[in-house]
């Protein structure tokens, strides 16, 4: 006869007690495996979400690229019209053209009914000195925006000016100065200065641009022509927001050249840069959104981990105590049996093995039940569907092994003291007690 | 004849905390030889159970020696004493102490837990024992389905499975009616007749025995037949 027969029959005889013990183990292991599975499911879901976000971002970037192309096409080109002989190297070196155009060119363009042109701004630009202040400046003379004949809806009744020009003429007796000059000379709007022997009121101080614009002094074209001795001349015509197709610079050049054969057209504000910057901003925004999602998911993960690190020990401890009291109750219930087994010569070690084996068997079965329930609940709670391949992937042997080990250790610890107590009970006390 | 049980001036006093001590056995000497059927009578609490438990190696006395088949059983280690008990001594108690979730055959076979014995041999012996006690038709039944008398016979069969030299019976008829008492006592006598030594502790003075003793105030005295 083997002790296993006693264990097997006793389990069948006291089903309820064993069932409660199984439930305790199953709850403990279910909490453990469920929490681990939930964390794994959370991480898997996070990876899925992030992969999806990456995909969406890529698609969004492609969509934005197309949008910006369309928008830039609608916004049009910013170009400058220079004399055909103007060297680009010299332009870059001096910071202003050293060849000149007749001022009349801008009016010819304005009256030329070129559909792609929107805003024309003639400028006489030259680097010079502010003698009274011993300061290098770039002098910008302009009469303001020159009307384009086909845009009648934006012009005054006489067709001589815009109703709401984007660049107005500098009023008589006034100048506009760049930010660096204002800083250097301590000037503010309304201050009076003397420039090349003439008094001027500071009409406006332009905002800092971080470019040569910060050392520009804007004045009326007549004044600039007089000072620079360039009567009737300009050196740049800015044509702003020219509307055309995406590769429309060629078309603009062609149309302008038809009217003004001795000019060249340069794009000065690159669409590529603008588009790149816009795209970069959108991409940064998308990256920020992904980073926020990662942080959010990480926070949820941390909260789950914190919850699990509290829940699991508490449940294990509570279950362990419950199993301990169940086994202790079982020992008390079986005192008579223990007494007679000891009387007929059964060794203490056999008594211990009977109670401990039962506890370990309970741990084994409870662990399998708890593992299955815990993993299934964790996977379902973590977003895996019952019929997904992902759901079954959560049932991994390593976690089963951990569950079995934890359950066996839990039951061995909980069962050890009652089993030892049973084995060391004095049979005389039990048998005399009858 | 060889003494199977030799009780030499054995004393045992209980000292319950906070209460006065009780001398259950006071220099008791007693011998039971092979084939002898001996009865110790006494009223409840007279120390009969203490005497049997001490004789069976389950309760170490304060003084004196307990020899079973010439072995001082309290000089053995607990492990060796358990094995010695399994091989040499059989017990029968008033409450039977049958294991409720084992059937009759399995209950009778429980002493095999203590000894490495061949299962088929043990089962064969258990069946013979059960048949001898007239319970062959109850083999598969759990104890709860047996009458009180039948339960005591199962307990007796269990005590005799390992063919002990000494059988100790504590109030074996305490819960039985007259007819069942007679059956159980007859089986005990049969065991003694086959060379076993039997010591019964009982309050029933009517049981016939080879020698009858009375335990009073921890001391034994003979009772006239």
Interface residues (C-beta under 8 A of the other chain):
Chain A: X1 X2 X3 X5 X6 X9 X10 X12 X13 X14 X336 X337 X339 X340 X341 X342 X343 X344 X345 X346 X347 X348 X350 X426 X427 X428 X431 X432 X434
Chain B: X49 X50 X53 X56 X58 X59 X78 X79 X82 X83 X84 X85 X86 X87 X89 X90 X91 X93 X94 X95 X97 X99 X100 X101 X102 X106 X109 X110 X111 X112 X113 X114 X115 X119 X122 X158 X159 X162 X170
